[in-house]
Amino acid sequence: LKKLLAAAALLLSVQANATVISVNLDQIQYKVGETINARLVVSDIQTLISGFEASLNFNQDLVELTDITFGNFLTLPGFYLENIQNSQSAAGQVKLTEVFAGAFQEDLLELSVLQPNNPFVLATVSFKALKHGISEFGLTDLSVLYSPMNSLDYEDTATIGKAATAELVSAPATLALLLPALFWLRRRQS
């Protein structure tokens, strides 16, 4: 009986893969006033993804939310139904939800042709850098949907979130950078 339980536990642990949603920034350091693009990228995908939900947390004292764009890999071009897309922002957090509107196996087959194997962008959230500091972009309340939305047996798998950090710096003052060189040249000429 112990061997049977150990074998069952091993089998279940091997099948318990977790999907990963990460925040990828287009660069590490930003000047005040620049746009920060935070891409929510999904990887370690087990099968066709038909929806997701994620909350992106940010420091509202350092960055300001400016735009949200959902990715193209849950949407069929010219599809007869619109996906359910929702974004809600509150102080320091934006909650993103998208669910594929297809209800038939043919719809899912077309969607599977559209989705790459791994990884792909679920959404891009843009911010404006307000002042210098270090801002972390973290993820909470993550879930990935792996079946048609009208199915009663959908699989909402374990999802791991990976955060990203951006350093917001002041634009260097050109005169402040040149002053030491000018003093050195003046001193040399004397």
Solvent accessible surface area in square Angstrom, and as a share of the most:
residue,aa,sasa,rsa
1,L,167,0.83
2,K,173,0.73
3,K,177,0.75
4,L,123,0.61
5,L,113,0.56
6,A,64,0.49
7,A,58,0.45
8,A,44,0.34
9,A,60,0.47
10,L,120,0.60
11,L,105,0.52
12,L,119,0.59
13,S,72,0.47
14,V,99,0.57
15,Q,120,0.53
16,A,78,0.61
17,N,88,0.45
18,A,27,0.21
19,T,0,0.00
20,V,13,0.07
21,I,0,0.00
22,S,18,0.12
23,V,6,0.03
24,N,70,0.36
25,L,34,0.17
26,D,68,0.35
27,Q,83,0.37
28,I,137,0.69
29,Q,92,0.41
30,Y,2,0.01
31,K,90,0.38
32,V,63,0.36
33,G,42,0.40
34,E,65,0.29
35,T,76,0.44
36,I,0,0.00
37,N,38,0.19
38,A,0,0.00
39,R,81,0.30
40,L,0,0.00
41,V,18,0.10
42,V,0,0.00
43,S,27,0.17
44,D,78,0.40
45,I,29,0.15
46,Q,70,0.31
47,T,74,0.43
48,L,38,0.19
49,I,0,0.00
50,S,1,0.01
51,G,0,0.00
52,F,7,0.03
53,E,54,0.24
54,A,0,0.00
55,S,1,0.00
56,L,0,0.00
57,N,39,0.20
58,F,22,0.09
59,N,59,0.30
60,Q,94,0.42
61,D,91,0.47
62,L,17,0.08
63,V,1,0.00
64,E,87,0.39
65,L,47,0.23
66,T,76,0.44
67,D,76,0.40
68,I,44,0.23
69,T,76,0.44
70,F,34,0.14
71,G,17,0.16
72,N,111,0.57
73,F,62,0.26
74,L,4,0.02
75,T,55,0.32
76,L,11,0.06
77,P,116,0.73
78,G,87,0.83
79,F,38,0.16
80,Y,134,0.51
81,L,82,0.41
82,E,154,0.69
83,N,21,0.11
84,I,90,0.46
85,Q,85,0.38
86,N,66,0.34
87,S,47,0.31
88,Q,108,0.48
89,S,71,0.46
90,A,71,0.55
91,A,81,0.63
92,G,13,0.13
93,Q,59,0.26
94,V,0,0.00
95,K,67,0.29
96,L,0,0.00
97,T,28,0.17
98,E,1,0.01
99,V,28,0.16
100,F,1,0.01
101,A,7,0.06
102,G,0,0.00
103,A,34,0.26
104,F,124,0.52
105,Q,130,0.58
106,E,116,0.52
107,D,10,0.05
108,L,16,0.08
109,L,122,0.61
110,E,98,0.44
111,L,0,0.00
112,S,49,0.32
113,V,124,0.71
114,L,57,0.28
115,Q,20,0.09
116,P,53,0.33
117,N,139,0.71
118,N,71,0.36
119,P,78,0.49
120,F,8,0.03
121,V,43,0.25
122,L,3,0.02
123,A,0,0.00
124,T,29,0.17
125,V,0,0.00
126,S,13,0.09
127,F,0,0.00
128,K,88,0.37
129,A,0,0.00
130,L,72,0.36
131,K,105,0.44
132,H,122,0.54
133,G,24,0.23
134,I,117,0.60
135,S,1,0.00
136,E,101,0.45
137,F,0,0.00
138,G,14,0.14
139,L,23,0.11
140,T,61,0.35
141,D,88,0.46
142,L,34,0.17
143,S,27,0.18
144,V,1,0.01
145,L,28,0.14
146,Y,16,0.06
147,S,18,0.12
148,P,20,0.12
149,M,86,0.38
150,N,97,0.50
151,S,27,0.18
152,L,182,0.90
153,D,119,0.62
154,Y,112,0.43
155,E,95,0.42
156,D,76,0.39
157,T,18,0.11
158,A,71,0.55
159,T,27,0.16
160,I,88,0.45
161,G,33,0.32
162,K,113,0.48
163,A,54,0.42
164,A,18,0.14
165,T,67,0.39
166,A,0,0.00
167,E,68,0.31
168,L,2,0.01
169,V,38,0.22
170,S,65,0.42
171,A,66,0.51
172,P,80,0.50
173,A,62,0.48
174,T,94,0.55
175,L,115,0.57
176,A,62,0.48
177,L,119,0.59
178,L,90,0.45
179,L,72,0.36
180,P,85,0.54
181,A,49,0.38
182,L,92,0.46
183,F,137,0.57
184,W,140,0.49
185,L,87,0.43
186,R,171,0.62
187,R,197,0.72
188,R,169,0.62
189,Q,144,0.64
190,S,122,0.79
